[in-house]
């Protein structure tokens, strides 16, 4: 994923919609005091899909860091019978 991200060791130009959700920051690479982290809410788990072998972050919304600000993201509950992943919503402001 390093070629995509513009931070956290990445070499790309993108930010992730939910990279600023500090409630999901864990471990030494994602301290609670940080501003951004390559983490996010889990979007796959066995309750949504019997094929999932555990909980994990598998869905992402990427936005160019130079064109978008105030990014936000959130994973909603998985819709039973409609998807094997949680719905991932994202929003951002256009950079002028």
Backbone as CSV, one residue per row, in Angstrom:
resi,resn,N_x,N_y,N_z,CA_x,CA_y,CA_z,C_x,C_y,C_z
1,UNK,0.814,-1.210,0.000,0.000,0.000,0.000,0.856,1.271,0.000
2,UNK,2.153,1.154,0.245,3.020,2.336,0.280,2.923,3.204,-0.980
3,UNK,2.784,2.633,-2.190,2.690,3.487,-3.374,1.433,4.363,-3.415
4,UNK,0.464,4.098,-2.564,-0.760,4.892,-2.544,-0.715,6.031,-1.532
5,UNK,-0.310,5.724,-0.296,-0.366,6.699,0.792,0.702,7.779,0.679
6,UNK,0.359,8.998,1.109,1.319,10.112,1.099,1.952,10.314,2.471
7,UNK,1.772,9.374,3.391,2.342,9.497,4.740,2.542,8.110,5.321
8,UNK,3.114,8.047,6.507,3.307,6.775,7.184,4.220,5.822,6.432
9,UNK,5.226,6.381,5.765,6.145,5.556,4.992,5.743,5.397,3.541
10,UNK,4.619,5.962,3.168,4.149,5.857,1.794,4.856,6.810,0.848
11,UNK,4.771,6.517,-0.433,5.406,7.343,-1.462,4.387,7.912,-2.443
12,UNK,3.105,7.725,-2.179,2.056,8.143,-3.107,1.527,9.538,-2.838
13,UNK,0.357,9.815,-3.391,-0.256,11.146,-3.280,-1.624,11.105,-2.605
14,UNK,-1.987,9.946,-2.035,-3.348,9.797,-1.534,-3.444,9.773,-0.012
15,UNK,-4.600,10.234,0.453,-5.005,10.106,1.845,-6.243,9.221,1.854
16,UNK,-6.490,8.604,2.985,-7.651,7.734,3.107,-8.744,8.463,3.879
17,UNK,-9.986,8.251,3.487,-11.102,8.988,4.075,-11.153,8.881,5.593
18,UNK,-10.831,7.733,6.167,-10.947,7.593,7.620,-9.600,7.542,8.338
19,UNK,-8.572,8.119,7.734,-7.238,8.083,8.349,-7.103,8.984,9.567
20,UNK,-8.076,9.837,9.823,-8.011,10.739,10.969,-8.965,10.327,12.088
21,UNK,-9.467,9.108,12.041,-10.367,8.595,13.075,-9.528,8.044,14.228
22,UNK,-9.206,8.897,15.185,-8.299,8.512,16.272,-8.831,7.368,17.120
23,UNK,-10.129,7.105,17.092,-10.665,5.979,17.858,-10.164,4.647,17.304
24,UNK,-9.633,4.652,16.086,-9.119,3.438,15.470,-7.594,3.351,15.525
25,UNK,-6.927,4.349,16.113,-5.466,4.339,16.206,-5.026,3.363,17.291
26,UNK,-4.183,2.408,16.916,-3.645,1.444,17.873,-2.204,1.129,17.530
27,UNK,-1.446,0.721,18.515,-0.070,0.298,18.308,0.904,1.450,18.202
28,UNK,2.193,1.138,18.180,3.231,2.178,18.140,3.247,2.998,16.844
29,UNK,2.764,2.419,15.739,2.726,3.169,14.481,1.534,4.126,14.424
30,UNK,0.580,3.954,15.299,-0.631,4.784,15.302,-0.936,5.282,16.712
31,UNK,-0.107,6.164,17.271,-0.379,6.655,18.625,-1.630,7.536,18.668
32,UNK,-2.334,7.506,19.769,-3.537,8.320,19.938,-3.258,9.807,19.746
33,UNK,-2.019,10.229,19.941,-1.666,11.645,19.797,-1.430,12.037,18.342
34,UNK,-1.461,11.086,17.407,-1.206,11.381,15.998,-2.371,12.086,15.325
35,UNK,-2.089,12.679,14.167,-3.115,13.354,13.372,-3.702,12.436,12.301
36,UNK,-2.848,11.571,11.734,-3.260,10.695,10.646,-2.626,9.328,10.857
37,UNK,-3.307,8.309,10.401,-2.754,6.967,10.532,-3.339,6.072,9.442
38,UNK,-2.540,5.142,8.994,-2.996,4.182,7.996,-3.745,3.054,8.711
39,UNK,-4.884,3.404,9.209,-5.736,2.461,9.933,-7.169,2.749,9.524
40,UNK,-8.086,2.415,10.353,-9.483,2.701,10.059,-10.364,1.599,10.599
41,UNK,-11.651,1.846,10.524,-12.598,0.858,11.033,-12.565,-0.413,10.202
42,UNK,-12.793,-1.511,10.870,-12.866,-2.798,10.180,-14.104,-2.822,9.295
43,UNK,-13.953,-3.378,8.099,-15.081,-3.426,7.166,-15.460,-4.847,6.774
44,UNK,-14.733,-5.825,7.278,-15.071,-7.229,7.006,-15.004,-8.008,8.312
45,UNK,-15.958,-8.871,8.519,-15.978,-9.721,9.705,-16.932,-10.888,9.461
46,UNK,-16.777,-11.951,10.203,-17.609,-13.139,9.968,-19.118,-12.889,10.057
47,UNK,-19.555,-11.936,10.876,-20.992,-11.684,10.974,-21.555,-11.176,9.639
48,UNK,-20.727,-10.531,8.828,-21.166,-10.062,7.513,-20.985,-11.144,6.461
49,UNK,-19.894,-11.861,6.557,-19.584,-12.873,5.564,-18.980,-14.106,6.226
50,UNK,-19.590,-15.250,6.038,-19.026,-16.471,6.604,-17.627,-16.779,6.054
51,UNK,-17.273,-16.208,4.905,-15.946,-16.446,4.325,-14.852,-15.663,5.037
52,UNK,-15.211,-14.623,5.767,-14.207,-13.838,6.482,-13.656,-14.667,7.629
53,UNK,-12.337,-14.750,7.729,-11.737,-15.555,8.785,-11.389,-14.743,10.021
54,UNK,-11.837,-13.519,10.071,-11.611,-12.648,11.217,-12.047,-11.243,10.865
55,UNK,-11.807,-10.321,11.773,-12.157,-8.924,11.534,-10.984,-8.245,10.854
56,UNK,-11.279,-7.320,9.947,-10.183,-6.629,9.293,-10.618,-5.446,8.465
57,UNK,-9.666,-4.591,8.177,-9.864,-3.421,7.327,-9.524,-3.846,5.908
58,UNK,-10.519,-3.957,5.052,-10.266,-4.372,3.679,-10.774,-3.378,2.645
59,UNK,-11.558,-2.398,3.061,-12.124,-1.430,2.120,-11.559,-0.052,2.399
60,UNK,-11.263,0.684,1.335,-10.647,2.009,1.470,-11.284,2.990,0.496
61,UNK,-11.305,4.244,0.875,-11.668,5.342,-0.028,-10.473,6.275,-0.044
62,UNK,-9.833,6.412,-1.195,-8.650,7.258,-1.329,-8.994,8.547,-2.044
63,UNK,-8.389,9.641,-1.577,-8.555,10.956,-2.183,-7.184,11.603,-2.307
64,UNK,-6.973,12.346,-3.377,-5.702,13.028,-3.572,-5.505,14.080,-2.485
65,UNK,-4.331,14.046,-1.849,-4.058,14.985,-0.763,-4.007,16.427,-1.253
66,UNK,-3.609,16.656,-2.488,-3.495,18.035,-2.983,-4.835,18.615,-3.432
67,UNK,-5.876,17.812,-3.583,-7.165,18.323,-4.055,-8.265,18.298,-3.004
68,UNK,-8.097,17.534,-1.941,-9.172,17.404,-0.958,-8.671,17.651,0.454
69,UNK,-9.511,18.298,1.260,-9.212,18.554,2.661,-10.375,18.044,3.513
70,UNK,-10.192,18.101,4.789,-11.231,17.750,5.754,-11.855,16.399,5.422
71,UNK,-11.026,15.403,5.209,-11.544,14.073,4.888,-12.133,13.417,6.131
72,UNK,-13.184,12.676,5.930,-13.844,11.940,6.999,-14.358,10.628,6.427
73,UNK,-14.392,9.603,7.265,-14.921,8.324,6.839,-15.516,7.576,8.004
74,UNK,-16.426,6.664,7.698,-17.077,5.895,8.739,-17.611,4.596,8.142
75,UNK,-17.468,3.520,8.867,-18.020,2.233,8.450,-19.335,2.006,9.185
76,UNK,-20.380,1.781,8.434,-21.697,1.521,9.015,-21.864,0.018,9.241
77,UNK,-22.945,-0.345,9.872,-23.231,-1.761,10.101,-23.383,-2.485,8.767
78,UNK,-23.051,-3.763,8.753,-23.211,-4.514,7.508,-24.696,-4.804,7.295
79,UNK,-25.167,-4.591,6.082,-26.581,-4.842,5.793,-26.823,-6.337,5.565
80,UNK,-27.502,-7.017,6.471,-27.707,-8.466,6.336,-28.337,-8.828,4.991
81,UNK,-27.731,-9.802,4.322,-28.255,-10.269,3.049,-27.972,-9.370,1.867
82,UNK,-27.298,-8.237,2.088,-27.053,-7.307,0.986,-25.583,-7.229,0.609
83,UNK,-24.696,-7.435,1.567,-23.280,-7.316,1.282,-22.486,-8.145,2.279
84,UNK,-21.278,-8.520,1.882,-20.427,-9.237,2.823,-19.412,-8.301,3.474
85,UNK,-19.631,-7.003,3.330,-18.781,-5.987,3.955,-19.659,-4.907,4.567
86,UNK,-19.093,-4.187,5.510,-19.766,-3.001,6.048,-19.762,-1.916,4.972
87,UNK,-20.770,-1.098,4.961,-20.807,0.044,4.067,-19.781,1.058,4.563
88,UNK,-18.899,1.497,3.695,-17.895,2.500,4.046,-18.272,3.811,3.380
89,UNK,-18.491,4.831,4.193,-18.877,6.151,3.684,-17.709,7.106,3.838
90,UNK,-17.559,8.003,2.889,-16.499,8.995,2.970,-16.978,10.351,2.506
91,UNK,-16.339,11.396,3.004,-16.659,12.764,2.606,-15.393,13.598,2.651
92,UNK,-15.346,14.653,1.864,-14.190,15.547,1.839,-14.613,16.887,1.277
93,UNK,-13.829,17.896,1.563,-14.046,19.232,1.000,-13.059,19.420,-0.155
94,UNK,-13.519,20.091,-1.193,-12.681,20.388,-2.343,-11.706,21.502,-1.980
95,UNK,-10.435,21.297,-2.239,-9.398,22.303,-1.948,-9.436,23.381,-3.018
96,UNK,-9.543,24.636,-2.614,-9.515,25.762,-3.583,-8.118,26.215,-3.861
